[in-house]
Each structure stands twice: as C-alpha cells, then as structure tokens.
Amino acid sequence: MEEIGLFYGSDTGVTDDVTKDFVNFWGDDNINVMLIGSASVEDFKNYDKLILGLPTWYDGILQSDWEDFFDEFSTIDFTNKTVAIYGLGDQIGYGEYFVDGIGILAKVIIENGGKVIGNWPNKGYRHTDSVAIMEENTELFYGLAIDHDNESQLTDERLKTWIEQIKKEF
Ligand SMILES: Cc1cc2nc3c(=O)[nH]c(=O)nc-3n(C[C@H](O)[C@H](O)[C@H](O)COP(=O)(O)O)c2cc1C
C-alpha cells in the first residue's frame, strides 16, 4: 500500500490528541506521522498522498509551527499530489475565523498544482465566516473541521466518517 505522509502541528496539545485518534481510526500502518515543526520541503517530496493537520490561532492565523514553515510550504510543487486537510478551531469564540488554516493551506496547494480531497459539508456549524469555505461550492469546507472546544462529543464520529471518505478519494 502506498505510503502517506501526515504532517501536523499543535500549540496546546488538542491537535496532538486528535491526531493520535486519527491514526488509530485509520487502522492501516501506511501512515508516517511527522511534526511540521521538524519537517522540511524535502520531506514533502517523498509523498504523493498527504494529510495535513492544524489548528487556527489568533484570529485566523496558522498554528505557530505551520506559520514558521509557511514561506517554504508555499514553494512546494504539488503537481500530482493529493492532499487532505483536517483543521481544529472554535466556531463560537472565533466564528469569523473558524478553521481558517484549512483554507490558507488548501489555496496554496491548489495554486501550486495539487488536488485537495476530503471536502466536508459546513452545514450545522455555527461559524459566521471562514477562509476554509470553498470558493466553488460554499456549502463545503476544503477539509474536515473539528471543533473540539465546543463539540468534542462529535470528534470521533467526524474523524471516522472523514477517514472513510478520504480512503475512497485517495
Ligand atoms: C487565543 C486563541 C485564539 C484562537 N483563534 C482561533 C481562530 O482564529 N479560529 C479558530 O477556528 N479557532 C481559534 N482558536 C481555537 C483553537 O484553534 C482550538 O482551541 C484548538 O483546539 C487548539 O488546538 P491545539 O491545542 O492543537 O493548538 C483560538 C484559541 C485561542 C485560545
């Protein structure tokens, strides 16, 4: 089975925990998990299938390690690469910037020739705006939105449903 690279970052540990659950639910051992804080552009070249995880911080800013890596990330050629993104956020406290990080990364990937899979319905979330809303279909986010701050009871189910979806789409 083709190897998949999972790159993620976390400031206060929630995305760490969610990523561990993600890997458990994924089940197969074809995922290599790396912290984006220790990753390089070269690491991305090893994979045609990628999963990226990040929370959004400070009114629509990428998690700190993603923010530090962003200029290098923007140089990656995503031609022939398929990418799924999961983002954490708080739709009540930061409803105007909910999971913006998903959209910030997705736009670079698309601009640089890649394909973003795992688009996720935004119905039912209580955000007022988000960079993660797809330009071509405003009923979808570019990736999976997880609000572990307000809806932790939904996180496992969201992960499991999304995993089924992206396994088909990869
Ligand atoms: C100061 C602060 C700013 C935040 N800004 C945003 C934001 O702009 N958009 C959003 O969706 N969530 C925002 N959040 C919520 C975090 O993304 C959420 O708590 C996340 O689970 C943190 O993940 P981590 O522990 O992996 O860093 C913010 C939280 C804090 C405490």
The ligand as an SDF file (V2000), in Angstrom:
LIG
                    3D

 31 33  0  0  0  0  0  0  0  0999 V2000
   -6.1510   32.8650   21.7760 C   0  0  0  0  0  0  0  0  0  0  0  0
   -6.8520   31.8720   20.8800 C   0  0  0  0  0  0  0  0  0  0  0  0
   -7.0810   32.1910   19.5580 C   0  0  0  0  0  0  0  0  0  0  0  0
   -7.7810   31.3130   18.7290 C   0  0  0  0  0  0  0  0  0  0  0  0
   -8.0790   31.6870   17.4330 N   0  0  0  0  0  0  0  0  0  0  0  0
   -8.8550   30.8710   16.6810 C   0  0  0  0  0  0  0  0  0  0  0  0
   -9.2600   31.2730   15.3600 C   0  0  0  0  0  0  0  0  0  0  0  0
   -8.9240   32.3520   14.8650 O   0  0  0  0  0  0  0  0  0  0  0  0
  -10.0430   30.4160   14.6490 N   0  0  0  0  0  0  0  0  0  0  0  0
  -10.4570   29.2160   15.1490 C   0  0  0  0  0  0  0  0  0  0  0  0
  -11.1810   28.4850   14.4660 O   0  0  0  0  0  0  0  0  0  0  0  0
  -10.0700   28.7990   16.3930 N   0  0  0  0  0  0  0  0  0  0  0  0
   -9.2890   29.5980   17.1490 C   0  0  0  0  0  0  0  0  0  0  0  0
   -8.9000   29.1830   18.4030 N   0  0  0  0  0  0  0  0  0  0  0  0
   -9.2800   27.8350   18.8770 C   0  0  0  0  0  0  0  0  0  0  0  0
   -8.1530   26.8000   18.6970 C   0  0  0  0  0  0  0  0  0  0  0  0
   -7.9110   26.5450   17.3380 O   0  0  0  0  0  0  0  0  0  0  0  0
   -8.5730   25.4950   19.3750 C   0  0  0  0  0  0  0  0  0  0  0  0
   -8.6230   25.6970   20.7600 O   0  0  0  0  0  0  0  0  0  0  0  0
   -7.6730   24.3090   19.0450 C   0  0  0  0  0  0  0  0  0  0  0  0
   -8.2890   23.1400   19.5120 O   0  0  0  0  0  0  0  0  0  0  0  0
   -6.2900   24.4190   19.6210 C   0  0  0  0  0  0  0  0  0  0  0  0
   -5.5010   23.3550   19.1240 O   0  0  0  0  0  0  0  0  0  0  0  0
   -4.0380   22.9710   19.6730 P   0  0  0  0  0  0  0  0  0  0  0  0
   -4.2090   22.6380   21.1490 O   0  0  0  0  0  0  0  0  0  0  0  0
   -3.6320   21.7930   18.8930 O   0  0  0  0  0  0  0  0  0  0  0  0
   -3.1320   24.1470   19.4820 O   0  0  0  0  0  0  0  0  0  0  0  0
   -8.2110   30.0620   19.2290 C   0  0  0  0  0  0  0  0  0  0  0  0
   -7.9410   29.7270   20.5710 C   0  0  0  0  0  0  0  0  0  0  0  0
   -7.2760   30.6250   21.3920 C   0  0  0  0  0  0  0  0  0  0  0  0
   -7.0370   30.2360   22.8370 C   0  0  0  0  0  0  0  0  0  0  0  0
  1  2  1  0
  2  3  1  0
  2 30  2  0
  3  4  2  0
  4  5  1  0
  4 28  1  0
  5  6  2  0
  6  7  1  0
  6 13  1  0
  7  8  2  0
  7  9  1  0
  9 10  1  0
 10 11  2  0
 10 12  1  0
 12 13  2  0
 13 14  1  0
 14 15  1  0
 14 28  1  0
 15 16  1  0
 16 17  1  0
 16 18  1  0
 18 19  1  0
 18 20  1  0
 20 21  1  0
 20 22  1  0
 22 23  1  0
 23 24  1  0
 24 25  2  0
 24 26  1  0
 24 27  1  0
 28 29  2  0
 29 30  1  0
 30 31  1  0
M  END
$$$$
